[in-house]
């Protein structure tokens, strides 16, 4: 007698991670910095600008991103109160949360040349 056994395997997906992060601008002329990123899996993204000690100065809405899709947010060089932040080095904190609860975070320095 013959038998056939089928086993379903869970689909393997790449772990949630930021694949590319790039910041452009931040110069004295425009004062705006465009932050581009992509993810390895679909997720909701949030971006923050913080002091080097980690105190949040500005929250930016990153929105929903799909895997491999290039997305961007623009920081106008201001804090949440609308006041321009002085020239200096800040932290860019990108966070992402997938529908399955997986999270990832990337922190990198960001120059404001105002």
Buried (B, 14 or more C-beta within 10 A) or exposed (E): EEEEEEEEEEEEEEEBBBEEEEBEBBBEEEBBBBBEBBBBBBBBBBBBBBEEEEEEBBBBEBEEBEBEEEBBBBBBBBBEEEEEBEEEEBBBBBBBBBEEEBEBEEEEEBBBEB
